[in-house]
Amino acid sequence: MSATERAAPFYCPYCADEDIRPVEEPHGGWRCAACLRVFVVRFVGLAARTGAARTGAARTAAEVAP
């Protein structure tokens, strides 16, 4: 897989059927054979962690110190 390719989805995000196939338009689109929807899955970004969500290695030394 090249650096610009993305992993393929395993199921339709609308009906959860696994019979999905790539389509030419829109670029990167997928067509679900069960519900007939055409969709695109794209990566938007990473969410920032909140203070309550920090765990393990993500904690700073100040947070771990008694």
C-alpha positions as a Python dict, from the first residue, in 0.01 Angstrom:
ca = {
    (1, 'M'): (0, 0, 0),
    (2, 'S'): (141, 339, -94),
    (3, 'A'): (150, 637, 140),
    (4, 'T'): (-155, 796, -27),
    (5, 'E'): (-380, 487, -14),
    (6, 'R'): (-624, 429, 270),
    (7, 'A'): (-749, 103, 411),
    (8, 'A'): (-1077, -20, 268),
    (9, 'P'): (-1388, -19, 487),
    (10, 'F'): (-1519, -364, 584),
    (11, 'Y'): (-1889, -276, 594),
    (12, 'C'): (-2142, -9, 499),
    (13, 'P'): (-2165, 262, 767),
    (14, 'Y'): (-2542, 291, 704),
    (15, 'C'): (-2672, -68, 702),
    (16, 'A'): (-2362, -266, 812),
    (17, 'D'): (-2380, -497, 509),
    (18, 'E'): (-2042, -630, 397),
    (19, 'D'): (-2110, -637, 22),
    (20, 'I'): (-1949, -305, -71),
    (21, 'R'): (-1752, -230, -386),
    (22, 'P'): (-1536, 64, -498),
    (23, 'V'): (-1684, 307, -749),
    (24, 'E'): (-1508, 546, -986),
    (25, 'E'): (-1708, 856, -888),
    (26, 'P'): (-1678, 1010, -642),
    (27, 'H'): (-1306, 946, -602),
    (28, 'G'): (-1257, 700, -317),
    (29, 'G'): (-1627, 615, -311),
    (30, 'W'): (-1788, 285, -218),
    (31, 'R'): (-2129, 143, -319),
    (32, 'C'): (-2330, -82, -89),
    (33, 'A'): (-2520, -357, -272),
    (34, 'A'): (-2776, -391, 8),
    (35, 'C'): (-2893, -31, 63),
    (36, 'L'): (-2760, 111, -269),
    (37, 'R'): (-2591, 404, -94),
    (38, 'V'): (-2267, 544, -231),
    (39, 'F'): (-2038, 684, 37),
    (40, 'V'): (-1685, 810, 97),
    (41, 'V'): (-1485, 744, 411),
    (42, 'R'): (-1217, 1000, 486),
    (43, 'F'): (-977, 1070, 771),
    (44, 'V'): (-1036, 1412, 925),
    (45, 'G'): (-776, 1422, 1202),
    (46, 'L'): (-699, 1323, 1558),
    (47, 'A'): (-895, 1460, 1850),
    (48, 'A'): (-704, 1625, 2133),
    (49, 'R'): (-708, 1432, 2457),
    (50, 'T'): (-886, 1586, 2751),
    (51, 'G'): (-744, 1574, 3103),
    (52, 'A'): (-983, 1294, 3203),
    (53, 'A'): (-894, 1087, 2897),
    (54, 'R'): (-520, 1077, 2966),
    (55, 'T'): (-394, 734, 3068),
    (56, 'G'): (-73, 533, 3091),
    (57, 'A'): (216, 668, 2885),
    (58, 'A'): (20, 982, 2797),
    (59, 'R'): (41, 1107, 3157),
    (60, 'T'): (314, 1355, 3247),
    (61, 'A'): (554, 1310, 3536),
    (62, 'A'): (376, 1587, 3728),
    (63, 'E'): (45, 1404, 3705),
    (64, 'V'): (196, 1079, 3834),
    (65, 'A'): (399, 1227, 4123),
    (66, 'P'): (232, 1207, 4471),
}
